[in-house]
Every structure is written in structure tokens, then in C-alpha cells.
Amino acid sequence: MEAIHVSDAPNAIGPYCHAMKVGNLLFCSGQTPLDPKTMTLVGRTIEEQTQRVLENLSIVLTGVGLTLKSIAKTTVYLKDMKDFQGMNTVYEKMFQNHKPSRTTIAIKQNPLDALVEIECIAELKS
């Protein structure tokens, strides 16, 4: 196993790394809508926050030579399932024609009270 830290991504807010390489898989920690430079939450709407979260995941993936199209599975944690459609609209736009498997659940609270957090598993290039 190899711990991955990507300097352009938001700093971890706890004792964890951005991702772990295990074999040919990359397990990315959940990303929240933090601005990587200011470490403050970005956006008030689910659409704005989902955009930032997926940009942050993309930063982590780019750090190891991957893209969103490398993702095999995501898990989406919503503060409120009423935000499902708004999140889904941005998610579909960002992933374009790529449709990784996904689980979406509503939870009581995300870190820093974000509306959304997304983690993923990606396949590393051979």
C-alpha cells in the first residue's frame, strides 16, 4: 500500500491521506467542497458544492495521472436526499458519458456541515 498526498488538493481535515494505492486500485478519501487555497467551504447550493467536490476529486486523481473517467465506483453522502436531483445534474455533467457504479445515501451531517461529500475507487493505469 502507498499513501497518496496531492499538494494541490485541499488538506485533509483529519488523520488520513487523500488516497491509498492498493494493487491497481486507488481508494480516494471523501472530498467536501473545500477551496484548496483557503480551506473554506465553497457554494451555498448543492450544485455549487457538488461541482467543487468533483473538482477536488479530479485534483487528487490528476495527481496520480488519472481522470474522472478512471473511476469505477463512487459513494455520495448527501446531507438531505432532497438535494439528489441537483447533485445528479452536476454529477452527470462532470462525468459526461462515463457512468461508474454509485451508491448515494443521506446522512445526518457531513464534515464542516457540507451538503455533499464524495469518495471513489479508481483503476490505476498499468
C-alpha positions in Angstrom: 0.0 0.0 0.0 1.1 3.5 -0.7 -0.4 6.7 0.9 -1.0 9.5 -1.6 -0.9 13.2 -0.8 -1.6 15.7 -3.6 -0.3 19.2 -2.8 -2.9 21.0 -5.0 -5.9 19.3 -3.2 -7.5 20.6 0.0 -5.6 19.5 3.1 -7.0 16.6 5.0 -9.0 17.8 8.0 -8.2 14.7 10.0 -5.6 11.9 10.2 -5.9 10.5 6.7 -4.4 10.8 3.3 -6.0 11.9 0.0 -5.9 8.3 -1.4 -4.3 4.9 -1.0 -2.8 2.9 -3.8 -3.5 -0.8 -3.3 -2.5 -3.0 -6.3 -4.1 -1.5 -9.4 -6.8 0.4 -7.4 -6.8 3.9 -5.9 -9.1 4.4 -2.9 -9.8 8.2 -2.7 -10.9 9.7 0.6 -14.2 11.6 0.6 -13.9 15.1 -0.7 -16.0 18.0 0.6 -16.5 21.4 -1.2 -13.4 23.0 0.3 -11.4 25.6 -1.7 -7.9 24.1 -1.8 -6.3 27.5 -1.2 -8.5 29.0 1.6 -9.7 25.7 3.1 -13.2 27.2 3.4 -16.5 25.7 2.1 -17.4 26.8 -1.4 -21.0 27.4 -2.5 -24.4 27.5 -0.8 -26.3 25.3 -3.2 -26.0 21.6 -3.8 -25.0 22.3 -7.4 -22.1 24.6 -6.4 -20.9 22.3 -3.7 -21.1 19.2 -6.0 -19.1 21.0 -8.6 -16.3 21.8 -6.1 -16.3 18.3 -4.6 -15.9 16.7 -8.1 -13.2 19.3 -8.9 -11.4 18.3 -5.7 -11.6 14.6 -6.6 -10.3 15.4 -10.0 -7.3 17.2 -8.5 -6.5 14.1 -6.4 -6.9 11.8 -9.5 -4.8 14.1 -11.7 -2.0 13.9 -9.0 -1.6 10.3 -9.9 -2.2 10.6 -13.7 -5.9 9.7 -13.7 -9.2 11.5 -14.6 -12.8 11.1 -13.6 -13.1 8.6 -16.3 -10.8 6.3 -14.3 -13.4 6.0 -11.5 -15.0 2.6 -11.1 -17.3 3.5 -8.2 -18.4 6.5 -6.2 -20.2 6.9 -2.9 -22.1 10.1 -2.5 -23.1 11.3 1.0 -25.9 13.9 1.0 -27.0 15.9 3.9 -30.5 15.8 2.5 -31.9 13.5 -0.1 -34.0 16.4 -1.4 -30.7 17.5 -3.0 -30.4 14.3 -5.0 -31.6 15.8 -8.3 -29.4 18.9 -8.1 -26.3 16.8 -7.2 -27.2 14.4 -10.0 -27.4 17.1 -12.6 -23.8 18.4 -11.9 -22.5 14.8 -11.4 -23.8 13.8 -14.9 -22.3 16.9 -16.5 -18.9 16.3 -14.9 -18.8 12.6 -15.7 -20.1 13.2 -19.3 -20.8 9.7 -20.8 -18.8 7.8 -18.1 -21.2 6.2 -15.6 -19.3 4.5 -12.8 -21.3 2.4 -10.3 -22.5 4.6 -7.4 -24.2 4.5 -4.0 -25.9 7.6 -2.8 -27.1 7.9 0.8 -28.4 10.6 3.1 -26.5 11.1 6.4 -27.2 13.3 9.4 -24.1 15.5 8.9 -21.1 15.8 6.6 -17.7 17.2 7.8 -17.9 21.0 8.2 -21.7 20.7 7.6 -21.2 20.4 3.8 -24.2 19.5 1.7 -22.3 16.7 -0.1 -19.2 14.5 0.2 -18.0 12.1 -2.5 -15.4 9.3 -2.3 -14.3 7.0 -5.1 -12.4 3.9 -6.2 -10.4 4.3 -9.4 -8.4 2.0 -11.6 -4.7 2.8 -12.0 -3.1 2.6 -15.4 -0.9 -0.4 -16.0 
